[in-house]
């Protein structure tokens, strides 16, 4: 019999039985789409369609459509790339690291967080490909493929190539982990369905039979994948940070970037999970499964990672001063007081000051405050990447080459395209796949006599 605490709040409220869990989650998949879902989906699809105009224009005309110049060769595109990769980090942390640490509160949010990871990585991977200008002629050169051009190989010393390996590995492991977790729930829906729906979910469930040996293999595979995915939480954004840290540009050439980027990625990822989960629990009426306890725990993670990011900002300034290198010192003074001062102070306000409000229990247990602050954090994390990339490039060693970056409609449009793609995929996932892991949620239900018949 499961031992229950008289102090700790239950992870699932409302006195749910196993049947209730199945019904509450499966009804979203089995029922007709609601007007609210259609409105949200059509809005996302509309943004996707508008953004595709900018994407097609960029592919047709070239990246001269963007606001780049000779001095600033990376700007919105790589800012957005790093931002989307960061958002994808929370899914792996929730699904893998918290699984290994046996944190049961992850069960209600891991499914949507893993889906968010996959969709965010797809959006991120688009930017380096588009940045190639004519990707249909050369995107495959990023892969170490045997060829007949005099053994022309990729540069294995380049962190840009390491990015290819890290992100493709991250995407592959995350996709397998996410799908493995879906199989028992697909089988549940298959057993409740009829006709074509039964055939489709039967194929998706891979013949799952629910036997004890099947569950044993499922749990073994989950642990193995969690073990493989855990190093990826640290390695992926570490390697992304090497894109900058291995250069000699003031503002980039710093050893603090790997831990700083990883903390920032978890910070922004949890903020996006909160944004999506607050909307999902309201639209699908899942307040008994995604409780205030879940939201408060995620807010605590945001406090911790936000504080780490704040310390990293201060450390960067200290090391620039301590180094005695005039160019390094100027790079950081220019960030805070130069032409892009507004971006720097927006970053500091959103990433360092706003998360500290979660120290107040009244704020971290408020749905409205949490939703607003989760949006603020992700705005701040976008500004962080913009500040790192653009302010370090726009004033380099030669004052004669100093320049400013101004985004064009194509820059904004391609970014909106990825937003449209992300939310279109997420809304399709939320409608046709169980958005909460039924099998794992059932394992954390409090034991009681009125559930004995289940």
C-alpha positions as CSV (number, residue, x, y, z in Angstrom):
1,X,0.0,0.0,0.0
2,X,1.3,3.5,-0.9
3,X,2.3,5.6,2.1
4,X,0.8,9.1,1.9
5,X,2.0,12.2,3.7
6,X,-0.3,14.2,5.9
7,X,1.9,17.3,5.2
8,X,2.7,17.3,1.5
9,X,-0.1,18.2,-0.8
10,X,-1.1,15.4,-3.3
11,X,0.3,15.7,-6.8
12,X,-3.2,15.0,-8.3
13,X,-6.1,16.7,-6.6
14,X,-9.8,16.2,-6.8
15,X,-9.8,12.6,-5.5
16,X,-9.3,11.1,-8.9
17,X,-9.5,7.4,-9.7
18,X,-7.6,5.6,-12.4
19,X,-10.7,5.8,-14.6
20,X,-11.0,9.5,-14.0
21,X,-7.4,10.1,-15.2
22,X,-8.0,8.1,-18.4
23,X,-11.3,9.9,-19.1
24,X,-10.0,13.4,-18.3
25,X,-6.9,13.1,-20.6
26,X,-8.4,10.9,-23.3
27,X,-11.5,13.1,-23.8
28,X,-9.3,15.8,-25.3
29,X,-8.1,13.4,-28.0
30,X,-11.4,11.7,-28.6
31,X,-13.7,14.7,-28.6
32,X,-14.3,17.2,-31.4
33,X,-12.0,20.3,-31.4
34,X,-13.4,23.1,-29.4
35,X,-13.9,26.6,-30.8
36,X,-11.1,27.9,-28.6
37,X,-8.7,25.3,-30.0
38,X,-9.7,26.2,-33.5
39,X,-9.2,29.9,-32.8
40,X,-5.7,29.2,-31.3
41,X,-4.7,26.8,-34.1
42,X,-5.9,29.2,-36.9
43,X,-4.0,32.1,-35.2
44,X,-0.8,30.0,-35.1
45,X,-1.3,28.8,-38.7
46,X,-1.9,32.4,-39.8
47,X,1.4,33.6,-38.2
48,X,3.1,30.6,-39.9
49,X,1.6,31.6,-43.3
50,X,2.6,35.2,-42.9
51,X,6.1,34.2,-41.8
52,X,6.5,31.9,-44.7
53,X,6.4,34.9,-47.0
54,X,9.5,36.3,-45.3
55,X,11.2,32.8,-45.4
56,X,10.5,32.3,-49.1
57,X,11.7,35.9,-49.9
58,X,14.9,35.1,-48.0
59,X,15.5,31.9,-49.8
60,X,14.7,33.5,-53.2
61,X,16.7,36.7,-52.8
62,X,19.4,35.6,-50.3
63,X,20.3,36.7,-46.8
64,X,20.9,40.2,-48.1
65,X,17.2,40.5,-47.2
66,X,18.3,40.6,-43.6
67,X,19.9,43.6,-41.8
68,X,23.4,42.1,-41.7
69,X,26.4,44.0,-42.8
70,X,30.2,43.6,-43.0
71,X,30.7,44.2,-39.3
72,X,27.7,42.3,-37.9
73,X,27.5,39.0,-39.7
74,X,25.5,37.3,-37.0
75,X,22.4,39.0,-35.5
76,X,18.7,38.1,-35.3
77,X,19.2,34.7,-36.9
78,X,21.8,33.3,-34.5
79,X,20.1,35.1,-31.6
80,X,16.9,33.2,-32.4
81,X,18.8,30.0,-32.9
82,X,20.4,30.1,-29.4
83,X,17.0,31.2,-27.9
84,X,15.1,28.3,-29.4
85,X,17.8,25.8,-28.4
86,X,17.6,27.2,-24.8
87,X,13.8,26.8,-24.7
88,X,14.2,23.1,-25.6
89,X,16.3,22.4,-22.5
90,X,13.6,22.2,-19.9
91,X,11.9,19.2,-21.6
92,X,15.1,17.0,-21.3
93,X,15.7,18.2,-17.7
94,X,12.1,17.4,-16.6
95,X,11.9,14.1,-18.5
96,X,15.4,12.8,-17.9
97,X,17.2,14.4,-14.9
98,X,14.1,14.5,-12.7
99,X,13.3,10.9,-13.6
100,X,16.7,9.8,-12.4
101,X,16.2,11.7,-9.2
102,X,12.8,10.2,-8.8
103,X,11.0,13.5,-8.6
104,X,7.3,12.4,-9.0
105,X,6.0,15.9,-9.6
106,X,7.4,15.7,-13.2
107,X,4.7,13.2,-14.2
108,X,2.0,15.8,-15.1
109,X,4.3,18.1,-17.1
110,X,6.9,15.9,-18.7
111,X,4.9,15.0,-21.9
112,X,4.2,18.6,-22.9
113,X,7.7,19.7,-22.0
114,X,9.3,16.9,-24.2
115,X,7.0,17.9,-27.1
116,X,8.0,21.5,-26.6
117,X,11.7,20.4,-26.7
118,X,11.3,18.7,-30.1
119,X,9.4,21.6,-31.7
120,X,11.8,24.2,-30.3
121,X,14.8,22.2,-31.7
122,X,13.1,22.0,-35.1
123,X,12.7,25.8,-35.0
124,X,16.3,26.3,-33.9
125,X,17.8,24.1,-36.5
126,X,16.2,26.2,-39.3
127,X,18.3,29.3,-38.7
128,X,21.8,27.9,-39.4
129,X,20.3,26.2,-42.5
130,X,18.7,29.4,-43.8
131,X,21.9,31.3,-43.0
132,X,23.7,29.2,-45.6
133,X,21.9,31.3,-48.2
134,X,21.3,28.5,-50.7
135,X,20.9,25.5,-48.4
136,X,19.8,23.2,-51.2
137,X,23.3,23.5,-52.7
138,X,25.3,23.0,-49.5
139,X,23.4,22.0,-46.4
140,X,24.7,18.5,-46.6
141,X,28.3,19.7,-46.4
142,X,27.7,20.1,-42.7
143,X,27.6,16.3,-42.4
144,X,30.9,14.3,-42.5
145,X,30.0,12.4,-45.7
146,X,32.4,10.5,-48.0
147,X,32.7,12.3,-51.3
148,X,34.4,12.4,-54.6
149,X,35.8,15.9,-54.4
150,X,39.3,14.9,-53.3
151,X,38.1,13.9,-49.8
152,X,36.8,17.3,-48.9
153,X,35.9,16.9,-45.3
154,X,34.2,19.1,-42.7
155,X,36.4,21.0,-40.2
156,X,36.2,18.9,-37.1
157,X,37.9,21.7,-35.1
158,X,35.0,24.0,-35.7
159,X,32.4,24.5,-32.9
160,X,29.8,25.1,-35.7
161,X,30.2,21.4,-36.7
162,X,30.0,20.4,-33.0
163,X,26.7,22.2,-33.0
164,X,25.5,19.9,-35.8
165,X,26.4,16.8,-33.9
166,X,25.1,18.1,-30.5
167,X,21.7,19.2,-31.8
168,X,21.1,16.2,-34.1
169,X,21.9,13.9,-31.2
170,X,19.7,15.9,-28.8
171,X,16.8,15.9,-31.2
172,X,17.1,12.1,-31.9
173,X,17.3,11.2,-28.2
174,X,14.5,13.6,-27.2
175,X,12.3,12.3,-30.0
176,X,12.8,8.6,-29.0
177,X,12.3,9.4,-25.3
178,X,9.1,11.3,-26.1
179,X,7.6,8.6,-28.3
180,X,8.5,5.7,-26.0
181,X,6.5,7.5,-23.2
182,X,3.5,7.9,-25.6
183,X,3.2,4.2,-26.4
184,X,1.2,3.1,-23.3
185,X,-1.1,6.1,-23.7
186,X,-1.7,5.4,-27.4
187,X,-2.6,1.8,-26.4
188,X,-5.2,3.2,-23.9
189,X,-6.8,5.4,-26.6
190,X,-6.7,2.4,-29.0
191,X,-8.6,0.3,-26.6
192,X,-11.3,2.9,-26.2
193,X,-11.5,3.8,-29.9
194,X,-13.4,2.3,-32.9
195,X,-13.1,2.3,-36.6
196,X,-10.3,4.3,-38.3
197,X,-9.2,5.9,-35.0
198,X,-8.6,2.4,-33.5
199,X,-6.5,1.5,-36.5
200,X,-4.4,4.6,-36.3
201,X,-3.7,4.5,-32.6
202,X,-3.2,0.7,-32.9
203,X,-0.4,1.3,-35.3
204,X,1.1,4.1,-33.1
205,X,1.0,1.9,-30.0
206,X,3.2,-0.8,-31.6
207,X,1.1,-3.7,-30.3
208,X,1.4,-2.7,-26.7
209,X,-0.3,-5.3,-24.5
210,X,0.3,-4.0,-21.0
211,X,1.9,-7.3,-19.7
212,X,4.2,-7.2,-16.7
213,X,7.2,-8.0,-19.0
214,X,6.2,-5.1,-21.3
215,X,6.1,-2.7,-18.5
216,X,9.4,-3.9,-17.2
217,X,11.0,-3.3,-20.6
218,X,9.4,0.1,-20.9
219,X,10.8,1.2,-17.5
220,X,14.2,-0.2,-18.4
221,X,14.3,1.7,-21.7
222,X,13.1,4.9,-20.0
223,X,16.0,4.7,-17.5
224,X,18.5,4.0,-20.2
225,X,17.3,6.9,-22.3
226,X,17.2,9.2,-19.3
227,X,20.9,8.2,-18.6
228,X,21.8,9.1,-22.2
229,X,19.8,12.3,-22.2
230,X,21.1,13.7,-18.9
231,X,24.6,14.5,-20.3
232,X,22.9,16.3,-23.2
233,X,21.3,18.7,-20.8
234,X,24.8,20.0,-20.1
235,X,26.5,19.3,-23.4
236,X,24.2,20.8,-26.0
237,X,24.1,24.4,-24.7
238,X,27.8,24.1,-23.7
239,X,28.6,23.4,-27.3
240,X,26.4,26.2,-28.5
241,X,28.3,28.5,-26.1
242,X,31.6,27.4,-27.8
243,X,30.4,29.1,-31.0
244,X,31.3,32.3,-29.1
245,X,33.7,31.3,-26.4
246,X,36.3,29.8,-28.8
247,X,36.6,33.1,-30.7
248,X,38.9,36.0,-29.8
249,X,36.2,38.7,-30.0
250,X,35.9,40.8,-26.8
251,X,32.7,39.9,-25.0
252,X,32.8,36.4,-26.4
253,X,36.2,35.1,-25.4
254,X,35.3,33.9,-21.9
255,X,35.4,30.6,-20.1
256,X,32.2,31.3,-18.1
257,X,30.0,30.8,-21.1
258,X,29.3,27.0,-20.8
259,X,27.8,27.0,-17.3
260,X,26.2,30.4,-17.9
261,X,24.5,29.2,-21.1
262,X,23.3,26.0,-19.5
263,X,21.7,27.8,-16.6
264,X,20.2,30.3,-19.0
265,X,18.8,27.6,-21.1
266,X,17.1,25.8,-18.2
267,X,15.9,29.2,-17.0
268,X,14.2,30.1,-20.3
269,X,13.0,26.5,-20.9
270,X,11.1,26.4,-17.6
271,X,9.6,29.8,-18.3
272,X,8.2,28.5,-21.7
273,X,6.9,25.3,-20.0
274,X,5.1,27.5,-17.5
275,X,3.6,29.6,-20.3
276,X,2.3,26.6,-22.2
277,X,1.2,24.6,-19.1
278,X,-0.8,27.5,-17.7
279,X,-2.7,27.9,-21.0
280,X,-3.1,24.1,-21.4
281,X,-4.5,23.5,-17.9
282,X,-7.1,26.2,-18.5
283,X,-8.1,25.3,-22.0
284,X,-8.3,21.5,-21.3
285,X,-9.6,21.9,-17.7
286,X,-6.6,20.0,-16.2
287,X,-6.3,22.0,-13.0
288,X,-6.4,18.8,-10.9
289,X,-3.3,17.4,-12.7
290,X,-1.2,20.5,-13.3
291,X,-1.7,21.9,-9.8
292,X,-0.4,25.0,-8.0
293,X,2.2,22.7,-6.5
294,X,3.7,22.0,-9.9
295,X,3.7,25.7,-10.8
296,X,5.3,26.7,-7.5
297,X,8.1,24.1,-8.0
298,X,8.8,25.3,-11.5
299,X,8.9,28.9,-10.2
300,X,11.5,27.8,-7.6
301,X,13.7,26.4,-10.4
302,X,13.4,29.7,-12.2
303,X,14.5,31.5,-9.0
304,X,17.6,29.3,-8.8
305,X,18.6,29.5,-12.5
306,X,17.8,33.2,-12.7
307,X,20.1,33.8,-9.7
308,X,22.9,31.8,-11.4
309,X,22.4,33.9,-14.6
310,X,22.5,37.1,-12.5
311,X,25.8,36.0,-10.9
312,X,27.2,35.2,-14.4
313,X,26.4,38.8,-15.6
314,X,28.2,40.3,-12.6
315,X,31.2,37.9,-13.0
316,X,31.5,38.9,-16.7
317,X,32.0,42.5,-15.7
318,X,34.4,41.6,-12.9
319,X,36.6,39.5,-15.1
320,X,36.6,42.1,-17.8
321,X,37.9,44.6,-15.3
322,X,40.3,42.1,-13.7
323,X,41.8,41.1,-17.0
324,X,43.2,44.5,-17.7
325,X,42.5,44.1,-21.4
326,X,41.2,47.5,-22.6
327,X,39.1,46.0,-25.5
328,X,37.4,43.5,-23.2
329,X,36.6,46.3,-20.7
330,X,35.2,48.5,-23.4
331,X,33.0,45.7,-24.7
332,X,31.1,45.5,-21.4
333,X,31.0,49.2,-20.8
334,X,29.6,49.6,-24.3
335,X,26.9,47.0,-23.6
336,X,25.6,49.0,-20.6
337,X,26.1,52.5,-21.8
338,X,26.5,52.3,-25.6
339,X,23.8,52.5,-28.4
340,X,22.3,49.2,-27.3
341,X,22.0,50.2,-23.6
342,X,18.2,49.7,-23.8
343,X,18.7,46.0,-24.8
344,X,21.2,45.4,-21.9
345,X,19.0,47.0,-19.2
346,X,16.0,45.2,-20.6
347,X,17.9,41.9,-20.2
348,X,19.0,42.8,-16.6
349,X,15.5,43.8,-15.6
350,X,13.8,40.7,-17.1
351,X,16.4,38.1,-16.1
352,X,17.8,39.3,-12.8
353,X,15.2,41.4,-11.1
354,X,11.9,39.9,-12.2
355,X,12.6,36.3,-11.1
356,X,13.4,37.5,-7.6
357,X,9.7,38.3,-7.2
358,X,9.1,34.6,-6.9
359,X,10.7,34.7,-3.4
360,X,7.3,35.9,-2.3
361,X,4.9,32.9,-1.9
362,X,1.9,35.0,-2.9
363,X,3.5,35.8,-6.3
364,X,4.9,32.3,-7.0
365,X,1.5,30.8,-6.3
366,X,-0.4,33.3,-8.4
367,X,-1.4,32.1,-11.9
368,X,-1.6,35.5,-13.4
369,X,1.7,36.7,-11.9
370,X,3.5,33.5,-13.0
371,X,2.1,33.7,-16.5
372,X,3.3,37.3,-16.9
373,X,6.7,36.7,-15.4
374,X,7.2,33.6,-17.6
375,X,6.7,35.8,-20.6
376,X,9.0,38.5,-19.2
377,X,11.8,35.9,-18.6
378,X,11.7,34.7,-22.2
379,X,11.7,38.2,-23.5
380,X,14.7,38.9,-21.3
381,X,16.5,35.7,-22.5
382,X,16.0,36.8,-26.1
383,X,17.6,40.1,-25.2
384,X,20.5,38.3,-23.5
385,X,21.4,36.5,-26.7
386,X,20.9,39.7,-28.7
387,X,23.2,41.6,-26.4
388,X,25.9,38.9,-26.4
389,X,25.9,38.6,-30.2
390,X,25.2,42.1,-31.6
391,X,26.9,44.3,-29.0
392,X,30.1,42.2,-29.2
393,X,30.2,42.6,-32.9
394,X,29.0,46.1,-33.7
395,X,32.1,47.8,-32.2
396,X,35.2,45.7,-32.7
397,X,38.9,46.5,-32.6
398,X,38.7,49.0,-35.5
399,X,36.6,52.1,-34.9
400,X,36.5,52.6,-38.7
401,X,34.4,49.4,-39.0
402,X,31.9,50.1,-36.3
403,X,28.3,49.7,-37.4
404,X,24.7,49.3,-36.2
405,X,22.3,46.5,-36.8
406,X,18.7,47.3,-37.8
407,X,16.4,44.3,-38.4
408,X,14.5,44.3,-41.6
409,X,10.9,43.0,-42.2
410,X,12.5,39.7,-43.4
411,X,14.4,39.3,-40.0
412,X,11.2,39.8,-38.1
413,X,9.2,37.6,-40.6
414,X,11.4,34.6,-40.3
415,X,11.3,34.8,-36.5
416,X,7.5,35.0,-36.7
417,X,7.6,31.9,-39.0
418,X,9.3,29.9,-36.3
419,X,6.7,31.1,-33.7
420,X,3.9,30.0,-36.0
421,X,5.5,26.7,-36.7
422,X,6.1,26.0,-33.0
423,X,2.6,26.8,-31.8
424,X,1.0,25.1,-34.8
425,X,2.9,21.9,-34.0
426,X,2.1,22.3,-30.3
427,X,-1.6,22.7,-30.8
428,X,-1.8,19.7,-33.1
429,X,0.1,17.7,-30.5
430,X,-2.3,18.9,-27.7
431,X,-5.3,17.8,-29.7
432,X,-4.3,14.5,-31.2
433,X,-1.9,13.2,-28.6
434,X,-2.5,12.8,-24.8
435,X,-1.0,16.0,-23.4
436,X,-0.5,14.4,-20.0
437,X,1.2,11.1,-19.3
438,X,-1.7,9.0,-18.1
439,X,0.4,5.9,-17.2
440,X,2.8,7.9,-15.0
441,X,0.1,10.1,-13.4
442,X,-1.7,7.0,-12.3
443,X,1.4,5.8,-10.5
444,X,1.4,8.9,-8.2
445,X,-2.3,8.8,-7.3
446,X,-2.8,8.6,-3.5
447,X,-4.0,5.2,-2.4
448,X,-7.6,5.1,-0.9
449,X,-10.3,2.6,-0.4
450,X,-12.7,4.2,-2.9
451,X,-10.1,3.4,-5.6
452,X,-9.8,-0.3,-4.7
453,X,-12.2,-1.3,-7.5
454,X,-10.0,0.2,-10.1
